Amino acid sequence: MKLVNIGFGNMVASDRIITIVSPESAPIKRMIQEGKEKGTLIDATHGRRTRAVIITDSDHIILSYLQSETVVSRITEDEGQLPQEDGEYE
């Protein structure tokens, strides 16, 4: 199990992450609201603006102040993968 720093020393198990998305779209905003109501939302922003929403396989929703690209680069750094030119990973 590899842990990824998502800001302020908060860590997430990289093998539990399903997706990392931007918080700007209406469906993601609804998911965040539903997570608050169900008690599955984890706010790791420390009061800062949310820039990435991490969805896990346990249906937890994690908010991070780091940008999605930063979190992805930290995951791929740990796994030794390098991004290809078109943004895809090997």
CNS distance restraints for C-alpha pairs under 8 A (distance, minus, plus):
assign (resid   1 and name CA) (resid  13 and name CA) 6.34 0.50 0.50
assign (resid   1 and name CA) (resid  14 and name CA) 7.25 0.50 0.50
assign (resid   1 and name CA) (resid  15 and name CA) 6.71 0.50 0.50
assign (resid   2 and name CA) (resid  13 and name CA) 5.63 0.50 0.50
assign (resid   2 and name CA) (resid  14 and name CA) 5.70 0.50 0.50
assign (resid   2 and name CA) (resid  15 and name CA) 7.12 0.50 0.50
assign (resid   2 and name CA) (resid  78 and name CA) 7.73 0.50 0.50
assign (resid   3 and name CA) (resid  11 and name CA) 5.69 0.50 0.50
assign (resid   3 and name CA) (resid  12 and name CA) 5.28 0.50 0.50
assign (resid   3 and name CA) (resid  13 and name CA) 4.43 0.50 0.50
assign (resid   3 and name CA) (resid  14 and name CA) 5.71 0.50 0.50
assign (resid   4 and name CA) (resid  11 and name CA) 5.19 0.50 0.50
assign (resid   4 and name CA) (resid  12 and name CA) 5.25 0.50 0.50
assign (resid   4 and name CA) (resid  13 and name CA) 6.26 0.50 0.50
assign (resid   4 and name CA) (resid  14 and name CA) 6.05 0.50 0.50
assign (resid   4 and name CA) (resid  71 and name CA) 7.75 0.50 0.50
assign (resid   4 and name CA) (resid  74 and name CA) 6.62 0.50 0.50
assign (resid   4 and name CA) (resid  75 and name CA) 6.21 0.50 0.50
assign (resid   5 and name CA) (resid   9 and name CA) 6.02 0.50 0.50
assign (resid   5 and name CA) (resid  10 and name CA) 5.64 0.50 0.50
assign (resid   5 and name CA) (resid  11 and name CA) 4.52 0.50 0.50
assign (resid   5 and name CA) (resid  12 and name CA) 6.69 0.50 0.50
assign (resid   5 and name CA) (resid  71 and name CA) 7.74 0.50 0.50
assign (resid   5 and name CA) (resid  74 and name CA) 7.52 0.50 0.50
assign (resid   6 and name CA) (resid  10 and name CA) 5.60 0.50 0.50
assign (resid   6 and name CA) (resid  11 and name CA) 5.80 0.50 0.50
assign (resid   6 and name CA) (resid  12 and name CA) 7.04 0.50 0.50
assign (resid   6 and name CA) (resid  44 and name CA) 7.81 0.50 0.50
assign (resid   6 and name CA) (resid  64 and name CA) 6.21 0.50 0.50
assign (resid   6 and name CA) (resid  65 and name CA) 7.91 0.50 0.50
assign (resid   6 and name CA) (resid  66 and name CA) 6.68 0.50 0.50
assign (resid   6 and name CA) (resid  71 and name CA) 6.34 0.50 0.50
assign (resid   7 and name CA) (resid  11 and name CA) 7.73 0.50 0.50
assign (resid   7 and name CA) (resid  44 and name CA) 7.41 0.50 0.50
assign (resid   7 and name CA) (resid  45 and name CA) 7.59 0.50 0.50
assign (resid   7 and name CA) (resid  64 and name CA) 6.83 0.50 0.50
assign (resid   7 and name CA) (resid  65 and name CA) 6.93 0.50 0.50
assign (resid   7 and name CA) (resid  66 and name CA) 6.50 0.50 0.50
assign (resid   8 and name CA) (resid  44 and name CA) 7.88 0.50 0.50
assign (resid   8 and name CA) (resid  46 and name CA) 7.89 0.50 0.50
assign (resid  10 and name CA) (resid  44 and name CA) 6.91 0.50 0.50
assign (resid  12 and name CA) (resid  16 and name CA) 7.80 0.50 0.50
assign (resid  12 and name CA) (resid  17 and name CA) 7.91 0.50 0.50
assign (resid  13 and name CA) (resid  17 and name CA) 7.07 0.50 0.50
assign (resid  14 and name CA) (resid  75 and name CA) 6.69 0.50 0.50
assign (resid  16 and name CA) (resid  56 and name CA) 5.43 0.50 0.50
assign (resid  16 and name CA) (resid  57 and name CA) 5.56 0.50 0.50
assign (resid  16 and name CA) (resid  58 and name CA) 7.66 0.50 0.50
assign (resid  17 and name CA) (resid  54 and name CA) 6.87 0.50 0.50
assign (resid  17 and name CA) (resid  55 and name CA) 6.07 0.50 0.50
assign (resid  17 and name CA) (resid  56 and name CA) 4.44 0.50 0.50
assign (resid  17 and name CA) (resid  57 and name CA) 6.32 0.50 0.50
assign (resid  18 and name CA) (resid  54 and name CA) 7.65 0.50 0.50
assign (resid  18 and name CA) (resid  55 and name CA) 5.64 0.50 0.50
assign (resid  18 and name CA) (resid  56 and name CA) 5.12 0.50 0.50
assign (resid  18 and name CA) (resid  57 and name CA) 5.90 0.50 0.50
assign (resid  19 and name CA) (resid  54 and name CA) 5.96 0.50 0.50
assign (resid  19 and name CA) (resid  55 and name CA) 5.35 0.50 0.50
assign (resid  19 and name CA) (resid  56 and name CA) 7.12 0.50 0.50
assign (resid  20 and name CA) (resid  52 and name CA) 6.51 0.50 0.50
assign (resid  20 and name CA) (resid  53 and name CA) 5.62 0.50 0.50
assign (resid  20 and name CA) (resid  54 and name CA) 4.53 0.50 0.50
assign (resid  20 and name CA) (resid  55 and name CA) 6.34 0.50 0.50
assign (resid  20 and name CA) (resid  68 and name CA) 6.15 0.50 0.50
assign (resid  20 and name CA) (resid  72 and name CA) 7.82 0.50 0.50
assign (resid  21 and name CA) (resid  52 and name CA) 5.75 0.50 0.50
assign (resid  21 and name CA) (resid  53 and name CA) 5.21 0.50 0.50
assign (resid  21 and name CA) (resid  54 and name CA) 6.54 0.50 0.50
assign (resid  21 and name CA) (resid  68 and name CA) 6.43 0.50 0.50
assign (resid  22 and name CA) (resid  28 and name CA) 7.81 0.50 0.50
assign (resid  22 and name CA) (resid  51 and name CA) 6.23 0.50 0.50
assign (resid  22 and name CA) (resid  52 and name CA) 5.05 0.50 0.50
assign (resid  22 and name CA) (resid  53 and name CA) 6.02 0.50 0.50
assign (resid  22 and name CA) (resid  68 and name CA) 6.75 0.50 0.50
assign (resid  23 and name CA) (resid  28 and name CA) 5.81 0.50 0.50
assign (resid  23 and name CA) (resid  29 and name CA) 6.37 0.50 0.50
assign (resid  23 and name CA) (resid  50 and name CA) 6.92 0.50 0.50
assign (resid  23 and name CA) (resid  51 and name CA) 6.33 0.50 0.50
assign (resid  23 and name CA) (resid  52 and name CA) 6.06 0.50 0.50
assign (resid  23 and name CA) (resid  53 and name CA) 5.96 0.50 0.50
assign (resid  24 and name CA) (resid  28 and name CA) 7.09 0.50 0.50
assign (resid  24 and name CA) (resid  29 and name CA) 7.09 0.50 0.50
assign (resid  25 and name CA) (resid  29 and name CA) 6.36 0.50 0.50
assign (resid  26 and name CA) (resid  30 and name CA) 6.22 0.50 0.50
assign (resid  27 and name CA) (resid  31 and name CA) 6.26 0.50 0.50
assign (resid  28 and name CA) (resid  32 and name CA) 6.21 0.50 0.50
assign (resid  29 and name CA) (resid  33 and name CA) 6.30 0.50 0.50
assign (resid  30 and name CA) (resid  34 and name CA) 6.11 0.50 0.50
assign (resid  31 and name CA) (resid  35 and name CA) 6.05 0.50 0.50
assign (resid  32 and name CA) (resid  36 and name CA) 6.32 0.50 0.50
assign (resid  32 and name CA) (resid  41 and name CA) 6.92 0.50 0.50
assign (resid  32 and name CA) (resid  61 and name CA) 6.94 0.50 0.50
assign (resid  33 and name CA) (resid  37 and name CA) 6.40 0.50 0.50
assign (resid  34 and name CA) (resid  38 and name CA) 6.11 0.50 0.50
assign (resid  35 and name CA) (resid  39 and name CA) 5.77 0.50 0.50
assign (resid  35 and name CA) (resid  40 and name CA) 4.86 0.50 0.50
assign (resid  35 and name CA) (resid  41 and name CA) 4.72 0.50 0.50
assign (resid  35 and name CA) (resid  60 and name CA) 7.33 0.50 0.50
assign (resid  35 and name CA) (resid  61 and name CA) 6.49 0.50 0.50
assign (resid  36 and name CA) (resid  40 and name CA) 6.41 0.50 0.50
assign (resid  36 and name CA) (resid  41 and name CA) 5.30 0.50 0.50
assign (resid  40 and name CA) (resid  59 and name CA) 7.03 0.50 0.50
assign (resid  40 and name CA) (resid  60 and name CA) 4.86 0.50 0.50
assign (resid  40 and name CA) (resid  61 and name CA) 6.23 0.50 0.50
assign (resid  41 and name CA) (resid  60 and name CA) 5.91 0.50 0.50
assign (resid  41 and name CA) (resid  61 and name CA) 4.83 0.50 0.50
assign (resid  41 and name CA) (resid  62 and name CA) 5.98 0.50 0.50
assign (resid  41 and name CA) (resid  63 and name CA) 7.75 0.50 0.50
assign (resid  42 and name CA) (resid  60 and name CA) 7.21 0.50 0.50
assign (resid  42 and name CA) (resid  61 and name CA) 6.05 0.50 0.50
assign (resid  42 and name CA) (resid  62 and name CA) 4.67 0.50 0.50
assign (resid  42 and name CA) (resid  63 and name CA) 6.27 0.50 0.50
assign (resid  43 and name CA) (resid  62 and name CA) 5.90 0.50 0.50
assign (resid  43 and name CA) (resid  63 and name CA) 4.90 0.50 0.50
assign (resid  43 and name CA) (resid  64 and name CA) 7.02 0.50 0.50
assign (resid  44 and name CA) (resid  62 and name CA) 6.80 0.50 0.50
assign (resid  44 and name CA) (resid  63 and name CA) 5.50 0.50 0.50
assign (resid  44 and name CA) (resid  64 and name CA) 5.31 0.50 0.50
assign (resid  44 and name CA) (resid  65 and name CA) 7.41 0.50 0.50
assign (resid  45 and name CA) (resid  49 and name CA) 6.86 0.50 0.50
assign (resid  45 and name CA) (resid  50 and name CA) 6.36 0.50 0.50
assign (resid  45 and name CA) (resid  63 and name CA) 6.21 0.50 0.50
assign (resid  45 and name CA) (resid  64 and name CA) 4.96 0.50 0.50
assign (resid  45 and name CA) (resid  65 and name CA) 4.93 0.50 0.50
assign (resid  48 and name CA) (resid  65 and name CA) 6.10 0.50 0.50
assign (resid  49 and name CA) (resid  65 and name CA) 5.79 0.50 0.50
assign (resid  50 and name CA) (resid  63 and name CA) 6.09 0.50 0.50
assign (resid  50 and name CA) (resid  64 and name CA) 5.61 0.50 0.50
assign (resid  50 and name CA) (resid  65 and name CA) 4.72 0.50 0.50
assign (resid  50 and name CA) (resid  66 and name CA) 7.58 0.50 0.50
assign (resid  51 and name CA) (resid  63 and name CA) 7.68 0.50 0.50
assign (resid  51 and name CA) (resid  64 and name CA) 6.17 0.50 0.50
assign (resid  51 and name CA) (resid  65 and name CA) 5.00 0.50 0.50
assign (resid  51 and name CA) (resid  66 and name CA) 5.72 0.50 0.50
assign (resid  51 and name CA) (resid  67 and name CA) 5.02 0.50 0.50
assign (resid  51 and name CA) (resid  68 and name CA) 6.89 0.50 0.50
assign (resid  52 and name CA) (resid  63 and name CA) 6.08 0.50 0.50
assign (resid  52 and name CA) (resid  64 and name CA) 5.23 0.50 0.50
assign (resid  52 and name CA) (resid  65 and name CA) 6.41 0.50 0.50
assign (resid  52 and name CA) (resid  66 and name CA) 6.22 0.50 0.50
assign (resid  52 and name CA) (resid  67 and name CA) 5.40 0.50 0.50
assign (resid  52 and name CA) (resid  68 and name CA) 5.02 0.50 0.50
assign (resid  53 and name CA) (resid  61 and name CA) 6.76 0.50 0.50
assign (resid  53 and name CA) (resid  62 and name CA) 5.74 0.50 0.50
assign (resid  53 and name CA) (resid  63 and name CA) 4.84 0.50 0.50
assign (resid  53 and name CA) (resid  64 and name CA) 6.33 0.50 0.50
assign (resid  53 and name CA) (resid  68 and name CA) 7.73 0.50 0.50
assign (resid  54 and name CA) (resid  61 and name CA) 5.76 0.50 0.50
assign (resid  54 and name CA) (resid  62 and name CA) 4.92 0.50 0.50
assign (resid  54 and name CA) (resid  63 and name CA) 6.37 0.50 0.50
assign (resid  54 and name CA) (resid  64 and name CA) 7.63 0.50 0.50
assign (resid  55 and name CA) (resid  59 and name CA) 6.61 0.50 0.50
assign (resid  55 and name CA) (resid  60 and name CA) 6.07 0.50 0.50
assign (resid  55 and name CA) (resid  61 and name CA) 4.90 0.50 0.50
assign (resid  55 and name CA) (resid  62 and name CA) 6.47 0.50 0.50
assign (resid  56 and name CA) (resid  60 and name CA) 5.41 0.50 0.50
assign (resid  56 and name CA) (resid  61 and name CA) 6.57 0.50 0.50
assign (resid  56 and name CA) (resid  62 and name CA) 7.98 0.50 0.50
assign (resid  66 and name CA) (resid  70 and name CA) 6.35 0.50 0.50
assign (resid  66 and name CA) (resid  71 and name CA) 6.75 0.50 0.50
assign (resid  67 and name CA) (resid  71 and name CA) 6.62 0.50 0.50
assign (resid  68 and name CA) (resid  72 and name CA) 6.21 0.50 0.50
assign (resid  69 and name CA) (resid  73 and name CA) 6.05 0.50 0.50
assign (resid  70 and name CA) (resid  74 and name CA) 6.28 0.50 0.50
assign (resid  71 and name CA) (resid  75 and name CA) 6.35 0.50 0.50
assign (resid  72 and name CA) (resid  76 and name CA) 6.17 0.50 0.50
assign (resid  73 and name CA) (resid  77 and name CA) 5.84 0.50 0.50
assign (resid  74 and name CA) (resid  78 and name CA) 6.31 0.50 0.50
assign (resid  75 and name CA) (resid  79 and name CA) 6.42 0.50 0.50
assign (resid  76 and name CA) (resid  80 and name CA) 5.88 0.50 0.50
assign (resid  76 and name CA) (resid  81 and name CA) 4.98 0.50 0.50
assign (resid  76 and name CA) (resid  82 and name CA) 6.62 0.50 0.50
assign (resid  77 and name CA) (resid  81 and name CA) 6.22 0.50 0.50
assign (resid  77 and name CA) (resid  82 and name CA) 7.32 0.50 0.50
assign (resid  81 and name CA) (resid  89 and name CA) 6.74 0.50 0.50
assign (resid  81 and name CA) (resid  90 and name CA) 6.33 0.50 0.50
assign (resid  82 and name CA) (resid  89 and name CA) 6.29 0.50 0.50
assign (resid  82 and name CA) (resid  90 and name CA) 6.78 0.50 0.50
assign (resid  83 and name CA) (resid  87 and name CA) 5.74 0.50 0.50
assign (resid  83 and name CA) (resid  88 and name CA) 5.81 0.50 0.50
assign (resid  83 and name CA) (resid  89 and name CA) 4.66 0.50 0.50
assign (resid  83 and name CA) (resid  90 and name CA) 6.85 0.50 0.50
assign (resid  84 and name CA) (resid  88 and name CA) 5.36 0.50 0.50
assign (resid  84 and name CA) (resid  89 and name CA) 5.71 0.50 0.50
assign (resid  84 and name CA) (resid  90 and name CA) 6.98 0.50 0.50
